[in-house]
Amino acid sequence: MKTKFNDFMNENKDVDGIHTTTAIFNGDYYEHFGIQPFTASLYGNDPDEIVEIKFHISDDQQVYEENFDGINDKADYWGWYEPNKGFSMIYPKRFLLNMCFPAGIEGTENAHPGSKAYRLEIIKINNN
């Protein structure tokens, strides 16, 4: 069993390629990326609900206007990439990732060359 947070978030620390992490499927979308069995209860989840997923950077990196009127409820996964660290802070909407940075995504990208927000695409889900 993997015990370190970064082991859950990244098998591959290069920006390109396939990455592996864990998450919880809440019925509509994936959340709590990098969750570990001993922390599942902090989110009100059972450790048995944790699934392993694989993802890669989407070909579509366009930033679309957020729609908050309930019409566009589809998950649009975004994650933060740092060189030599890999992906972290993965969220089902870009605005949720943006809230993690006092200067916003663009300001943080400018202040930390090489670090970047990417739209992600989930490509494989393992439930065992």
N, C-alpha and C positions, 0 to 999 in steps of 0.2 A: 504494500500500500504506500502511496505517495504521502509524505507528511509535511512537506514544505509548501507554502503558498505558491512560490514560483514554479514548483514541479507541477502543480495543477494548471497553472496558466500557460506554460510554455514547454513544449518538448523541443521546439525549434525557435531560437531567438532571432533568426533572420526575419526581416520584414516579409519577404516572399516565402511562399511555401504553405504547408498545412500546419496548423497549430491545434493543440489539444487542450481542453479544459473541462471542468465540470460545471453543471448548472442545474437549476430546478425549472421544470416546465409547469407553469401555473394554470394551464388550460388554454391560454391564448398566446403566450410567448415565453421565451426563456429569460430567466433572471438569476441573480445571485451567482454570477460567474466566478469560478474559482472556489466555490463553497466546499467545505470539508465536512465529513461526517460528524465530528465533535462540535462543530459550530452550527449545524443545521437547526437545532432547536432555538437558537437566537433569532432566527427568522420565522419561527413557527412551523418549521418543516421537519419531517421525519427523515433520517439519513437514508432510508430506502427510496426516497423520492429523487435522490441525486442521480443524474445521468451524465455520461461522458459524451462530449460533443467535439467535433472537429470543425474548424472554420478556416477560411482564407480571406484575403483582401478581395473585395468585390471589384469587378471591372468598372462599375459605375461609381465614381467618386464625387459626382455632382451633389451639391448641397441644395436640397429643395426647401422651399418655405414650409415651416411647420404649420400643421393644421390642427387647431385645438377645438374644433367644433364637434368632435365626435365622429366625423365622417371618415377620417383617415386614422383608424386605430391599428393598422398593420404595423408590426414591428419593423424597425429600420435600424439594425444593430450597428453601433459605432464603438470603437475601442481606441485606447491611447497606446501608442507604440513609442518606446524609448530604446535607442541603440544599446546593445549589450544587456538589456533587461527584458526585452520582449513586450508583449501586450499586457495591459492591465486596464482596470476601470472600463469594462464592457457594459454597455447599456442598450436597451431596446429602442431608444430615441436619442438623437443627437443633442437635443436641448438638455437632457439629463447629464450627458458627458460634459457639456459646456458649463454647467453649474459647478463642476468640480474645480474650476480655475477662476480665481479672482479677476484675472485679466482676460478671461474667455479663452476659447481654443486658439484663435488666431494670435492673440497676444502672447500666449504661452509657447506656441510654435515659434514665433519670432524670437523669444527670449532663450529658447533651448533648441538650437539648430540640430536637426536630425530627429527630433521628437515630433510626432505628428498624429493627428486623429485620422482614422481610416474607417470607411464603411466596410462592414464585414458581412460575409455570407456563410451561413452554416451549411456544411456540405455532408455531414455524416453524424448520425446519432447512434450511440451504443447504449442500450438499456440494461446491459448485464455487467 
